[in-house]
Amino acid sequence: MEFEDEFDLSHLLFNERICRTCKEKKDLLTDFYLIRKNSKGLPSAYSYECKRCTKIRVSSNRRNKYDTGKWNYPDW
């Protein structure tokens, strides 16, 4: 029996992570963005906020920043 046969790669990597925003346990590889390209495959290379929460955060910040209804021409 070989030493390599006892361990799979899945035993060494974390497969699930808890999102910091929504506190749900999700799959690391499919539900989190890869933020460090050089260390591909390491759990630390993935963000701590899931894709769904990231999309909500970015779209809400973008919507508030570029809201044209609040902007008025300056009265000089």
N, C-alpha and C positions, 0 to 999 in steps of 0.2 A: 504494500500500500504506500503510495507516494504522498508526500506532504502537500503537494499542490492539489491533489485530488480531494483532500478533506475540505478545502475552502473554495468557494466560488467568489466571483467578483461582486455579486450581489450581497454577500455577507460583509464585505468591506465597505461598501457604499451605503449611505443612508438613502432609503427609497422614498421616505415621506418626511414632510416638514410641516410645521404649524405656521400659518400665516400670522404675521404680527398685527395685521389690521382686523381681519375677520375671525381670527382664532380657530379656523378650521384646519383639520389635518388633510393635506393634499399630496399628490404625487410630485416628487421633486423634479423629475425630468420633463414632465408635460405641463405642469401648472405653474412653474416659476421661470422667470427669465434668466438666461445665462448672461452674467454681467462682466465676467472676466474671461476673455477669449483664450489667454495663454494657459490657464490651468483647467482645461476642459476635463470634465469628469469628476472633479473634486466637489464635494458638497459646498465648500466655501465659495465656489465660483458662481453660485446661484443666489438670486436676491432673496430677501426674507419676506417680501410682500408678493402675494400671488398675482398672476396676470390680470385677473378680474378686478382686484382691488387697485392695481396700478392703473388700469384703464379708467376706472371711476375717478381716481385722484387726479390724473392728468386732464381728463375732459372737464372736470369741475373747476380746476384752476385756470384752464385755458378759457373757459366760458366767462369767468369772472374778470379776467384780465382784459379781454377784448370785447366787452359788452358796449356796443355803440349807442345804446339808448341813454347811457349815463353821461356821455361826453358832450360837452357844449363848447361852442366856439368862444375863445376868450374875448371878453369885452374890454378893448383897449381904449 
